[in-house]
Amino acid sequence: MSQINILNFNQETNFDLSKISPLKIQKIAETVYIPKDINECEKLIKYLISQKKNYYILGNISNSIICPDNDDKITTPIILTKNLNQYNIDIKNKKASAECGVLLSKFSRNISNECFDGFSGLMGFPATIGGAIFMNAGSYGQEISDFLESVDCIDNKGELVNLKKEELKFEWRISNFQNNYKDYFILKAYFNLVTHEKEKIMSHQNFCKNHRIIFQEKGGTNLGSTFATKWIYSDIQSNKLSFMIIRKFFNIFFKTILFLRMYFIIPFLTKHFIRYCLNYFNFKLPQGINISNKSLNCIVVEYSNTNLEEYLNFIRQYKKLLNPKSELEIQILNEKEN
């Protein structure tokens, strides 16, 4: 990997994305820009727009895949936002701001520690602020948009604009950055904060942490949720009576366990229902790829035994098998049509 400097932009060539991705099966990118701060990033975006060059934006790469387009390489420039990691929490005025590359988990933890509400359920997200706003990340009754005031962006003409929360039309897992503003680059976000009782914030924080241990696979071998759904087991579309009966029994039993707080039963119950689903649909798992024992909505990869093409093919087959009502939450960029 060589490092060069063109037009004063920090740039690397032949960058191996597998070194920074949770999945170690990503490809080589011909050109990766890593702006050192938000000012350089702004100049870079304006430059690329002036040159009519397309580009991809990557934060923590926690749920994104970029497919190669030429000789097993990605030729479209990539911008990594990891250095855009400055944030501020103004306790007195109850305001906060964060650049797009700030890790949501770190930002949420520090805000919660200052006894501000609305972020204790977001600490488990591996996303950056930019990615979280793009997808309106949320869990445990909280969403990144709840206390959002506005977002600084660079529009598709290279101009710096500030978009108010109302313009972004947030819904569950949806923002206008996926629609009307899909060509905008999120630079910085601003939040209004609301104080809350420390004991309740810490209690919710601990509940979310323990809940994730039970229900979520550890990072490092997966891209998190495969589909954008709150409950994958009810999202599967099947008109087979036997499956519908067993699924209903599973859902009722699961809710009863949660109500009684008999959490020790959940891993056993979930694991066996997942295996039942895979066997029922007669789905064969290829070498190097598996489904998490904690969730039917998480694909686990043993990267030494698979590659990107096999993984993408598996996702297509898995979606066809389950036929869920929801769309993919994993972002697959530059995917070739079959």
N, C-alpha and C positions, 0 to 999 in steps of 0.2 A: 504494500500500500504506500503510494507516494503522496507527499503533501506539497501543494503548490499554491500560489497566490495570484489570482487573476482579478484585475480591477479592484484590488484591495479586499476582495471577499475571501474568507477562509473556505477553502475548497479541497476536497480529497477525491482522488480518482481510484477506480477499481476497489470500491469500498465493499467489504463483505458484510452484508446485513445480518448474516447468521450470528455474528459476534455480539449483536445488541438486541436480537429478537428473542422472545421466550421460546420460539420454535427455531431450532438450529438447522433449519432446512431452507432458509431464505437464500436468495441469489446474490450475485455481484451487481452493484450499481456502478455505472460508468462515472457518474458525477454526483457527488454529495456536497451540498453547502452546509456549513455549520456556523451560522452567524454568531459573533461573540457577544452581541447585545441586541437590544430591541431596535436601536437606531440603525445598526448595520443590516438587520433583517428588513427593515422598512426600505432601505436603499436597494437591497437585493431584489425584493419583490418588484419594485418599480422598474429596476433594470430588466428583469425577466419579462415583464409585461411589455416594456418598450421594444424588446427584441422578439415579441410575439412567441415566446417559448412557454410551453406547458411545464408544469412541475407538480410534484407530489409533496405533501406536508406530512411529516412523521414526528410524533412526540415520543412516547414510551414504547411504541409499536406493540401495545398490549393486545390489540385485536385486529391487526392489519396484516395483509399479505399483498405484495406487489409481484405480479407475474412478469417474467422476462419477455422481451419482445424481439431480441436480436442476438443470435448466437449465444443463447443462455444467459444474456445480460439484460439489465434494465437501462435503457438509453435515455429515458426521460429524467431530467434533473430531480434530485430529492433535496428537500430542506429539512434538516434536523433541528428541532427547537430546544434541545437539551440545555443550551446556555442561556436561554431566556427564562431564567429561574428566580427572578426577583419578585418579592411580594411584601406587602405592608399591612399591618393590622393597627388601626388607629382606635385604641380602646376608648379614649375620651369622647370622640365624635361618633363612635360606633360605625366605622367605615373600614373597608378592606379593599385591597386591589391585588391582582396577581397577573404576572405575565403568562403567556400561553404555555411555556415549558415547565411551569411549576407543577410538581407532583400533587395530585388531588389529595392523596393520603396524608402527605406532610402538611399541606395547607389546612385541611380539615382538622387534623389533630391539634394544631396550634391555635386555631380559632376556638375549638371546643375547650381547650385548656384555659382560655380566657373567659370561659363561661358565656359563650354566645351560642345560641340555639341553631339547629338546622344542619349541622355538619357531622354529628357523631355517628351517623349511619353511613357516611361516605368514605370512612377511613380505609376500607378494604379495597377500594378501587385502585388498580395500577395505572389508571389513565393520568394524563396531564390535564391541566385546566382547559386548554384549547380543545382537546379531544372530548373531554367531559361535557363542555358546552355544546359542541357539535352534535353529540348524541343525546344531550340532556340526561346525563348519567344520574341514576337514582337507586336507592334501596332503603328498606326498612322505614318507609314512609317519608323519606326525604329525597329531594332532587336538587341538583346543582343550581337550577333556575329559581328556586324558592325565594332566595334573598338577593338575586342578581339585580343590579340596577341598570347597567349598560355594558357594552363591549366596544372597544376600539378595534377597528378592522381596516384593512386595505382593500378597497373595492376592485372590481375587474378593470378599472381604468387607471389604477395605481394611485388613487387618492385616499388619504386618511379620512375615515368617517367614524362616527360614533353612533351605534345602533342601540336604541332603548329596548328594554325587556319586552315591551308590548309589540315591537316590530318583529320580534323573533318567533312569536307564536309557538311557544313551547307546549308540547304534549308529552305523554309517556314515550320516552326514547325517540322523540322527534323535536327538531328545531328547524327554523327557516334556513339555517346554514346547509340543510340537505336539499333545499328547494330554491327559493328566490335568491338566496345569497350563497349558493354553492361554490361560486368562484371567488368568494371573499376569503381573505386570510385573517384569522383571529389573532390579534396582537396582545390584547390586555383586557381583563375583566374587572368590573367594579361592583362591590357588594354593599348593601345596607345590612347592618347587624342588629340582632335583637338579643338582649341578655336573658338568661334563664338560670334556674337553680343548679348549682354545681353538682349536687348529689344526683339530680335527675339526669343530667348530661352524662355523668360518669356511669350511672346505672345503665343507661341506654347504650353507651359505648361498650361496656363489658358484655351486655347481652348480645350485641351485634358481633363482637369478636368471637364469643363462644359459639354463636349460631353458625358463623362462617366455618369454623373448624369442623362442624358436623356436616354441613351441606356443600362446602366448596372444596374443589381440588386445590392443592398447593400450586403456586406459580412455578414457571420454569419449564414445563412440558406441555403447556396448553395455551390457548388464546381466550380462556374464560368461557362465557356462554356462547354456544354455537348459534342459537336462535334468540331473537328478542321477544322473550315471553316471561311472564311472571310464574307460570307453572306448566312446565313442558308436558306433564302427564295428562293434563286436561286438554292440551293443545293438539295432541295427536288426532288426526282425522281418520277414523276407521268405523265402518258400519257393521263390523263383525260382532255379533251378539256376545259371544263368549269373552272376547277382549273387553267389551264395554262393561260387562258385569264384574270382571276381575278388577278392572281399573276403578270402577265405582267403589268396590270393597276396599281397595288400596287407599283411595282418597279419604274415605270415611275413617278407616283405621288410623291413617296418618294424622288427621285432624284430632282424633281422640287422644292419640299419644301426645300431641302438642298441648292439648288442653290439660292433660294430667301431668305434663312436664316429665314424662318418662323418656327422656332424650336418649338414654342408652340403647333403646330398642331401634331407633331410627336407622343407624348404619346397617343393621341386619336386614330390616324391612326393605330399605331402599335398594341395597345390593341385589337382593333376590328378585325384586320386581323388575329391575333393569335387565337382569339375565333372562327373566321370563319374557320381557318385551322383545329382546333380540332373538330368542329362540322361537317365539311365536311368529315373528315376521321372517323367520329363517334367514337372518342376516349374518353373513360370514365376515369376521374381522380379519383383515389382511395382517401379515407380519409387520410389526412395528407400530401398529395403530390399535388403540383400544378405547373403550368407553369407560369413563370414570365410574367407580363403584359408589360415588357420592351423588352423582347426577347424570341422568340420561342426556342432559344438555351440555355435556363437556366431553370433548374429544382429547384424549391423551396420546402424545406421540413419543415413541422411542426413536429419537432422530438418527441413531446409528443404524437403524434397520429400515429406514424409509427415506423418501425424498419428497420434494415439493409437489411434483406431478401426481404421485400416489396419494398424497394428502388431499389435494384438490379434488381428485376423482372420488375419493372416499366421501368428502363432504357432499358432493352432488348425489351420490348413491344414498347417503344417509337422509338427505332432505327428501328424496323421492320415496324412500321407505316409510318415514314417519309422516310425511305429508302434513306438516304442522300448519296451523292457521297463520303463524307469524313468519316474518322474513328472517333472513340471516342477520345475526348481529356482527359476525365476523366480516370485516371489510376486505373484499377481494378486488384489488385494483388492477386494471389493464388485463382483465380476464378475456381470453379468446373464446369466441363462440364455437360451440361444438357442431 
